[in-house]
Each structure stands twice: as structure tokens, then as C-alpha cells.
Amino acid sequence: MATTMNKPALAEIFGPTEGSALRIKQAALVALGIAALALCAKVQFFLPGNPVPVTLTTFGVLTIGAAYGARLGLVTVLGYLALGAMGASVFAGEEAGLTYFMGGTGGYLLGYALAAAALGHAARIGWDRNVALMALAMLIGNALIYVPGLLWLNGFAESWSQTLAWGLTPFLVGDALKLALAALILPMVWKLVGKARG
């Protein structure tokens, strides 16, 4: 069982693997990941009458979690959230700071951390090498974003039907496409790595 729980994440097989060089690589990956998440958040649009924007952030969170592993993926997402909490313009729209966390998207932000950790764990047990297992991991990650997101958003709605209309149903098709793309990317990269090393 120990071996199945100890597969490397994609980011761990490139570059230094120990010492100060590893720490520098990890710091660079965190900075790159935060920048990627901020960029994903800016690719966004609003649906009519909906306070929650459609963005690429979930795609970024799930992919970074799987590519970085649980620990580094979680640190990256927490760093992203911390920057936003301090007022940096890293979220969708121009709002930032702690007040943004209190708005309709607050629960989804918590879900990002949960999803990144879950996808990192999935990578650790090798699910990122198989399209079907990666798709399952992405579904689990999406659920970990939606559950706290919808529970929080319900506090801003008049009913659960309104909550679902605001925070779930408009995003299902887009999330399915993002999920499919993310589920294909990592197994494909692993195949390329295997061929390059073979």
C-alpha cells in the first residue's frame, strides 16, 4: 500500500529533488501557480441575473492541485487566497480584500483549497496517469468546490432553487468541458514524459 500512496506528482519529476535548489524550485512553482490562477480568474463573464462569474479558476485550481501534489498545490492555492485577502487584484473582477470573501463567492474560495488538496492526493496515488481516474478525481474536486460554495451562496438567496440557479446549473456545461480538458491533459503529459524517458 505504501508504494501506491507514494507516486510523484508531475512537478516533482522535473528539476532538483533535494536541498536548497528544491526549495527554490518549489517557491518558483508557487509563484507561477498563483500567477496562473490570477490569470484564470480574469478570464470571466457573468450570466444575466447571476452574481457569480464564470471563470477558468476551477480549471486552474484542479490542474495545479494534480500537477503539484497535495502539499504544494494547497500552498499555492492558499497563497493565492492570501494575496486576494490582502487586497491584491487576483480574483474575478476588481474586488479584493476580506470583504470579497464575505460575498457570494466566499464558499467557492474555501472549496478551492479543498479541491487542490484532493487532486494532489489523487496524483499521489497515480490517478493523474489515467484519463478515467483523472476524470473521477476532477468530479470529486468539483464537488469539493460546489458544496461549500452553494452552502455559502444560499445565505444570499431566497431559496435553494435560486441558489442552484445562481451557483450550479449555469456552470454545469462549462465545468464539464473544463473537467474533460483537465482530465485529458495530465495523462497526456505523463505519456509524453514516459516516451521522452524511454
SERO-4910 file (N, C-alpha, C, O; in steps of 0.05 Angstrom, whole numbers):
BEGIN
 pado doro    nc1    nc2    nc3   cac1   cac2   cac3    cc1    cc2    cc3    oc1    oc2    oc3
  Met    A     17    -24      0      0      0      0     17     25      0     10     46    -11
  Ala    A     41     23     13     58     47     15     67     56    -13     69     81    -17
  Thr    A     72     38    -31     82     46    -57     60     60    -73     65     78    -89
  Thr    A     35     50    -70     13     62    -86      7     90    -76     -5    106    -91
  Met    A     14     96    -51      9    123    -40     32    142    -44     30    165    -35
  Asn    A     53    133    -57     77    150    -58     86    155    -87    111    158    -91
  Lys    A     68    157   -106     76    164   -133     82    194   -134     69    210   -120
  Pro    A    101    202   -150    107    231   -152     86    246   -168     75    236   -187
  Ala    A     81    271   -160     65    289   -176     82    298   -199    107    296   -198
  Leu    A     70    308   -220     84    315   -245    106    336   -239    128    333   -250
  Ala    A    100    355   -222    120    376   -217    145    366   -202    166    378   -202
  Glu    A    142    342   -189    164    331   -173    184    317   -190    206    311   -180
  Ile    A    178    310   -215    197    294   -231    216    312   -247    234    302   -259
  Phe    A    211    338   -247    228    357   -262    245    373   -242    236    380   -221
  Gly    A    270    378   -250    287    395   -235    298    383   -210    297    358   -206
  Pro    A    309    399   -191    321    390   -167    301    375   -149    277    380   -149
  Thr    A    312    355   -134    295    339   -117    303    341    -87    291    328    -70
  Glu    A    323    357    -81    331    360    -53    347    385    -49    356    399    -67
  Gly    A    350    392    -23    366    415    -15    353    442    -22    329    444    -27
  Ser    A    370    462    -22    361    490    -27    351    493    -55    333    510    -60
  Ala    A    362    478    -74    353    480   -102    324    471   -104    308    483   -120
  Leu    A    316    451    -89    288    442    -88    270    464    -77    249    468    -88
  Arg    A    279    477    -56    263    498    -44    259    522    -63    237    533    -65
  Ile    A    280    528    -78    278    549    -98    258    541   -120    241    557   -129
  Lys    A    260    516   -129    241    506   -149    212    508   -139    194    516   -153
  Gln    A    208    499   -114    181    499   -103    170    528   -100    147    533   -106
  Ala    A    188    546    -92    179    575    -90    172    585   -117    152    600   -120
  Ala    A    187    578   -138    181    587   -165    155    575   -175    139    589   -188
  Leu    A    150    550   -168    125    537   -177    101    550   -163     80    554   -175
  Val    A    104    557   -137     82    570   -123     76    597   -136     53    604   -141
  Ala    A     97    613   -141     94    639   -153     81    636   -181     63    652   -188
  Leu    A     90    617   -197     79    612   -223     49    604   -221     33    612   -237
  Gly    A     44    586   -202     16    577   -198     -3    599   -190    -25    601   -200
  Ile    A      6    617   -172    -10    639   -163    -16    658   -187    -38    667   -191
  Ala    A      5    663   -203      1    680   -226    -18    667   -246    -35    680   -258
  Ala    A    -16    640   -250    -35    626   -268    -63    628   -258    -82    631   -273
  Leu    A    -67    624   -231    -94    626   -220   -106    654   -223   -129    657   -229
  Ala    A    -89    674   -219    -98    702   -222   -107    707   -251   -127    720   -256
  Leu    A    -92    696   -270    -98    699   -298   -124    684   -305   -141    695   -319
  Cys    A   -127    660   -294   -152    644   -298   -176    659   -288   -198    658   -300
  Ala    A   -173    673   -265   -195    687   -253   -204    711   -270   -227    719   -270
  Lys    A   -185    722   -285   -192    746   -301   -205    738   -327   -218    755   -341
  Val    A   -203    713   -335   -218    703   -359   -246    696   -348   -251    674   -339
  Gln    A   -265    715   -350   -290    711   -338   -313    727   -352   -308    746   -366
  Phe    A   -337    717   -347   -360    732   -356   -384    725   -338   -384    704   -325
  Phe    A   -403    743   -336   -427    740   -320   -450    731   -337   -454    741   -359
  Leu    A   -466    713   -326   -492    706   -338   -513    725   -328   -511    734   -305
  Pro    A   -533    731   -344   -554    751   -335   -566    743   -308   -575    720   -304
  Gly    A   -567    763   -290   -580    759   -264   -565    741   -245   -576    732   -225
  Asn    A   -540    735   -251   -524    717   -234   -501    732   -221   -485    744   -236
  Pro    A   -498    731   -194   -476    746   -181   -449    732   -182   -429    744   -175
  Val    A   -449    706   -191   -424    691   -191   -413    689   -220   -427    679   -237
  Pro    A   -389    699   -225   -378    698   -253   -369    670   -261   -361    654   -244
  Val    A   -371    665   -287   -359    641   -298   -330    647   -304   -324    667   -319
  Thr    A   -311    632   -293   -283    637   -298   -268    610   -304   -281    589   -304
  Leu    A   -243    612   -309   -226    588   -312   -212    580   -286   -194    563   -286
  Thr    A   -220    593   -264   -206    588   -239   -208    559   -230   -188    547   -220
  Thr    A   -232    547   -233   -234    519   -224   -215    501   -241   -203    483   -230
  Phe    A   -214    507   -266   -195    492   -283   -166    495   -273   -152    475   -271
  Gly    A   -159    519   -266   -132    524   -256   -127    510   -229   -106    498   -226
  Val    A   -146    512   -211   -143    500   -184   -140    470   -187   -122    458   -174
  Leu    A   -157    457   -202   -157    428   -205   -131    419   -219   -119    399   -211
  Thr    A   -123    433   -239    -99    425   -254    -74    429   -237    -56    412   -237
  Ile    A    -72    451   -223    -49    457   -206    -48    436   -183    -26    426   -177
  Gly    A    -71    431   -171    -71    411   -150    -60    384   -159    -44    372   -145
  Ala    A    -69    375   -183    -60    349   -193    -31    350   -202    -16    331   -197
  Ala    A    -22    372   -214      5    373   -224     26    378   -202     48    368   -204
  Tyr    A     18    392   -181     36    399   -160     37    379   -137     57    378   -122
  Gly    A     16    364   -133     13    347   -109     -1    362    -87     -5    386    -89
  Ala    A    -10    347    -67    -27    358    -46    -15    381    -32    -27    402    -28
  Arg    A     10    378    -22     22    399     -5     28    424    -21     20    446    -13
  Leu    A     42    421    -43     50    445    -59     25    458    -72     24    482    -74
  Gly    A      6    441    -81    -18    452    -92    -34    468    -72    -44    489    -78
  Leu    A    -36    457    -48    -51    471    -27    -37    497    -19    -50    518    -16
  Val    A    -10    496    -17      5    521    -10      0    542    -32     -3    565    -26
  Thr    A      0    533    -57     -4    552    -79    -32    565    -78    -34    589    -81
  Val    A    -52    549    -74    -79    559    -72    -82    577    -48    -95    599    -49
  Leu    A    -71    569    -25    -73    586     -1    -58    612     -5    -66    633      5
  Gly    A    -35    611    -19    -21    636    -26    -37    654    -43    -37    679    -39
  Tyr    A    -51    643    -62    -69    658    -80    -91    671    -64    -97    695    -67
  Leu    A   -103    656    -46   -125    666    -29   -114    688    -10   -127    708     -6
  Ala    A    -90    683      1    -79    703     19    -73    729      5    -78    751     16
  Leu    A    -63    728    -19    -58    752    -34    -84    767    -39    -85    792    -36
  Gly    A   -105    753    -46   -131    765    -50   -141    777    -25   -153    799    -26
  Ala    A   -138    764     -2   -147    774     23   -133    800     31   -144    817     45
  Met    A   -108    802     22    -92    826     28    -98    849      9    -87    871     12
  Gly    A   -115    844    -10   -123    866    -28   -112    865    -56   -119    882    -73
  Ala    A    -95    845    -62    -85    842    -90   -107    835   -109   -125    819   -101
  Ser    A   -107    845   -133   -128    840   -152   -123    814   -167   -115    813   -190
  Val    A   -128    792   -152   -124    765   -164   -149    750   -169   -149    728   -181
  Phe    A   -172    761   -159   -198    747   -163   -212    758   -188   -203    777   -201
  Ala    A   -234    745   -194   -251    755   -216   -261    783   -210   -268    788   -187
  Gly    A   -261    801   -229   -269    828   -224   -248    844   -211   -225    836   -209
  Glu    A   -255    867   -201   -236    885   -188   -236    884   -158   -219    895   -145
  Glu    A   -256    869   -147   -258    868   -118   -236    850   -106   -227    831   -119
  Ala    A   -227    857    -82   -207    841    -68   -210    848    -38   -227    863    -30
  Gly    A   -193    836    -22   -194    841      6   -213    822     20   -227    805      8
  Leu    A   -213    823     47   -230    805     62   -260    808     56   -275    789     59
  Thr    A   -268    832     47   -297    835     41   -305    818     17   -328    809     16
  Tyr    A   -286    812     -1   -293    795    -23   -299    767    -14   -317    753    -25
  Phe    A   -285    758      8   -291    731     19   -318    729     31   -330    708     33
  Met    A   -329    752     38   -356    753     51   -378    754     30   -402    752     37
  Gly    A   -372    757      5   -392    759    -17   -401    731    -26   -395    711    -13
  Gly    A   -415    731    -48   -427    706    -57   -407    684    -65   -415    660    -65
  Thr    A   -383    691    -71   -363    671    -79   -346    660    -56   -329    643    -60
  Gly    A   -351    669    -31   -335    661     -8   -332    631     -5   -310    621      1
  Gly    A   -354    617     -7   -353    588     -3   -337    574    -25   -324    553    -20
  Tyr    A   -339    584    -49   -323    572    -71   -293    575    -66   -277    558    -73
  Leu    A   -285    598    -54   -257    602    -48   -247    582    -28   -224    571    -32
  Leu    A   -263    575     -8   -256    554     11   -254    527     -5   -235    512      0
  Gly    A   -272    523    -22   -272    498    -38   -247    495    -55   -239    472    -60
  Tyr    A   -236    517    -64   -211    515    -80   -189    501    -64   -175    484    -75
  Ala    A   -186    508    -39   -165    495    -22   -171    466    -19   -153    449    -21
  Leu    A   -196    459    -14   -203    431    -10   -198    415    -36   -188    393    -35
  Ala    A   -206    427    -58   -203    413    -84   -173    409    -92   -166    388   -102
  Ala    A   -157    429    -87   -128    427    -93   -115    404    -77   -100    389    -88
  Ala    A   -122    403    -51   -111    381    -35   -121    354    -45   -105    335    -45
  Ala    A   -146    352    -52   -157    326    -61   -145    318    -87   -138    294    -91
  Leu    A   -141    336   -106   -129    329   -132    -99    322   -128    -89    305   -142
  Gly    A    -86    335   -109    -59    328   -103    -57    300    -92    -38    285    -99
  His    A    -76    293    -75    -76    265    -64    -82    245    -87    -70    224    -88
  Ala    A   -100    252   -105   -105    235   -128    -80    230   -144    -75    208   -154
  Ala    A    -64    251   -148    -39    248   -163    -20    230   -148     -6    214   -160
  Arg    A    -20    232   -121     -2    216   -105     -8    186   -107     10    170   -104
  Ile    A    -33    179   -113    -40    151   -116    -41    143   -146    -50    121   -152
  Gly    A    -33    161   -163    -30    154   -192    -54    158   -209    -53    150   -233
  Trp    A    -75    171   -199    -98    176   -216    -93    195   -239   -108    195   -258
  Asp    A    -73    211   -237    -67    231   -258    -54    218   -282    -49    232   -302
  Arg    A    -50    192   -282    -38    178   -304    -59    164   -322    -52    153   -342
  Asn    A    -84    165   -313   -105    151   -326   -129    170   -331   -138    183   -312
  Val    A   -138    171   -355   -159    190   -362   -185    186   -346   -196    205   -335
  Ala    A   -194    161   -343   -219    155   -329   -216    162   -299   -234    175   -288
  Leu    A   -193    155   -287   -189    161   -259   -185    191   -255   -194    202   -235
  Met    A   -172    204   -274   -169    233   -272   -195    247   -274   -200    267   -260
  Ala    A   -213    237   -291   -240    249   -294   -255    246   -268   -269    264   -259
  Leu    A   -252    223   -255   -265    218   -229   -254    237   -208   -269    249   -192
  Ala    A   -228    241   -208   -215    259   -189   -225    288   -194   -230    302   -174
  Met    A   -228    295   -219   -238    322   -225   -267    326   -216   -275    347   -207
  Leu    A   -283    305   -219   -311    306   -209   -311    310   -178   -327    326   -168
  Ile    A   -294    295   -165   -292    298   -135   -283    326   -128   -294    339   -110
  Gly    A   -263    336   -143   -253    363   -138   -275    384   -143   -277    403   -127
  Asn    A   -290    381   -165   -312    399   -170   -333    399   -147   -343    420   -139
  Ala    A   -339    375   -137   -358    372   -115   -348    387    -91   -363    400    -76
  Leu    A   -322    385    -86   -310    398    -62   -310    429    -65   -308    443    -45
  Ile    A   -312    438    -90   -315    467    -94   -344    475    -91   -351    495    -79
  Tyr    A   -362    459   -103   -390    466   -104   -404    464    -76   -420    481    -70
  Val    A   -397    444    -61   -412    440    -35   -409    465    -17   -429    476     -9
  Pro    A   -384    473    -10   -382    497      7   -392    522     -7   -402    541      5
  Gly    A   -387    522    -34   -396    546    -50   -426    550    -49   -436    572    -44
  Leu    A   -441    528    -52   -470    530    -52   -481    535    -24   -500    550    -21
  Leu    A   -469    522     -5   -478    526     23   -475    556     31   -493    567     43
  Trp    A   -453    567     23   -448    596     29   -466    614     13   -478    632     23
  Leu    A   -469    608    -13   -485    624    -31   -514    624    -23   -529    643    -28
  Asn    A   -523    602    -11   -551    600     -2   -558    622     18   -582    630     20
  Gly    A   -539    632     32   -544    654     51   -551    680     37   -561    699     49
  Phe    A   -546    682     11   -552    706     -5   -577    703    -22   -586    722    -35
  Ala    A   -588    679    -22   -611    672    -39   -637    670    -22   -636    668      2
  Glu    A   -659    671    -36   -685    669    -23   -693    640    -19   -710    634     -3
  Ser    A   -682    622    -35   -689    594    -34   -666    577    -45   -648    588    -58
  Trp    A   -668    551    -41   -648    533    -52   -650    532    -83   -629    529    -97
  Ser    A   -674    535    -93   -676    535   -122   -662    559   -134   -649    557   -155
  Gln    A   -663    582   -121   -649    605   -130   -619    601   -127   -603    609   -145
  Thr    A   -610    589   -105   -582    583   -101   -571    566   -124   -550    571   -135
  Leu    A   -586    545   -130   -577    527   -152   -577    541   -179   -560    536   -196
  Ala    A   -597    558   -183   -598    574   -208   -575    593   -210   -565    598   -232
  Trp    A   -566    604   -188   -543    623   -188   -517    608   -189   -499    616   -204
  Gly    A   -514    587   -173   -487    576   -168   -481    549   -178   -459    539   -174
  Leu    A   -500    536   -192   -495    509   -202   -503    505   -231   -486    501   -248
  Thr    A   -529    506   -236   -539    498   -263   -527    514   -286   -522    503   -307
  Pro    A   -521    540   -283   -510    555   -306   -481    546   -313   -471    552   -335
  Phe    A   -468    533   -294   -440    526   -297   -434    497   -304   -412    490   -309
  Leu    A   -455    481   -305   -451    452   -309   -438    446   -336   -420    429   -337
  Val    A   -448    458   -357   -437    452   -384   -408    461   -386   -390    446   -395
  Gly    A   -403    486   -377   -376    496   -378   -357    480   -360   -334    475   -368
  Asp    A   -366    472   -337   -349    456   -319   -344    428   -330   -322    417   -327
  Ala    A   -364    417   -344   -360    391   -357   -338    393   -378   -321    375   -380
  Leu    A   -338    415   -393   -317    418   -414   -290    423   -401   -270    411   -410
  Lys    A   -289    439   -380   -263    444   -366   -253    418   -353   -229    413   -354
  Leu    A   -272    403   -342   -264    378   -329   -253    358   -350   -232    346   -345
  Ala    A   -266    356   -373   -256    338   -393   -229    346   -403   -211    329   -407
  Leu    A   -225    372   -407   -198    382   -416   -177    376   -395   -156    365   -402
  Ala    A   -182    382   -370   -163    377   -349   -157    347   -346   -135    339   -340
  Ala    A   -178    331   -349   -174    302   -346   -157    290   -368   -145    269   -364
  Leu    A   -157    303   -391   -141    294   -414   -112    303   -412    -93    289   -420
  Ile    A   -108    327   -402    -82    340   -403    -60    324   -387    -40    318   -398
  Leu    A    -65    319   -361    -44    306   -345    -37    278   -354    -13    272   -356
  Pro    A    -56    261   -360    -48    234   -371    -32    237   -397    -14    221   -401
  Met    A    -40    256   -414    -25    260   -439      4    269   -433     23    260   -446
  Val    A      7    287   -414     34    296   -407     50    273   -395     74    271   -402
  Trp    A     38    256   -379     52    233   -368     61    214   -390     83    203   -389
  Lys    A     44    211   -411     52    194   -433     76    206   -448     95    191   -455
  Leu    A     76    232   -452     98    245   -465    124    243   -448    146    239   -459
  Val    A    121    245   -422    144    242   -404    155    214   -406    180    210   -408
  Gly    A    137    194   -407    146    167   -409    161    161   -435    181    147   -435
  Lys    A    151    172   -457    165    169   -483    192    183   -483    211    173   -494
  Ala    A    193    207   -471    218    222   -470    239    207   -454    263    208   -460
  Arg    A    230    194   -433    249    179   -416    255    151   -427    276    140   -420
  Gly    A    237    141   -444    242    115   -455    261    116   -478    267     96   -490
***
